């Protein structure tokens, strides 16, 4: 995701805030640790951007399948400077 944002924006420095992150985890029927799977992404964003810019709301859900059998799919809303 960071690579895609950098290519689109030219620089990650244009990101002024992370609003919302939504993660879908391809998981078995009784798997209940989807928040723990998403913790790695949230921790990385906080490490790269610091708590003021990187803090975000987050959802993490388990799903029966994802396209191309991906293990995780993440979408995010970020604020950028003009």
N, C-alpha and C positions, 0 to 999 in steps of 0.2 A: 504494500500500500504506500509506503513512504517513497519508493522508487516511482510509482505512478504519479504521486502528488508532485514530486520534484520535477519530473518530465513535463507535467502540465503547467506548473506554476513558475518554473525556472529556478526557484529556490524555496527551500522549506522555511526560510526566514519570513516569507509572506504569510505564513499561518499565524494568526493572532489568537486562536482558541480552538479547542476541540469540544464540540457541543455534545454529540451523542455517538456512541459506538454500539452497533448491534452485531452480535456474533451468533452464528448457527454452527453447531457441532454435530457432525455425523456420528451418531452413537447408538449403542445397543439399547434394547428395551428398558432395562432397569438401571442404566447409567445415570447417576445423579450429580456428577461432579463437573457439569458444564461451566459453572463460574470459575472453577480452578483452571480449566483449559484456557479460558479467556484472560486469566490473570497475567499471563506472560505478555500479551499484547498491551494491556493497560500499563503494566510496569515499564515496558519499553517506551511507550509514549511519554510517561511521566519522567523517565530518565533522559530522554532526548530533548523534551521541550520544557521540563521543569514543572512544578505544581501549578504555577499561575496560568500558563498556557495549556499544559497537558491535562489538567483535571477535566473529567468528562463524566456524563451519565452513561450507564452501560446496561445492556440487556444481554443475556446469554441463554440460549435455548438449545435443547437437544432435538434433533430431527432424525427421521428414519433413513433419509438419503439426501445427498446433494448432487448437483450436476457433475458429471465426470468422476464421480465417487470421491470428490474432494473431502478431506477430513474436516476442514473448517472453512467457513465463508464469513468474511467480515465486511461490514459497510460502516461508513462514518460520515458525519457532518462536521465540517470544519469552517471556521471563520477565517477569511483572508483579507489582507489589506488590498485596496484598490489598485 
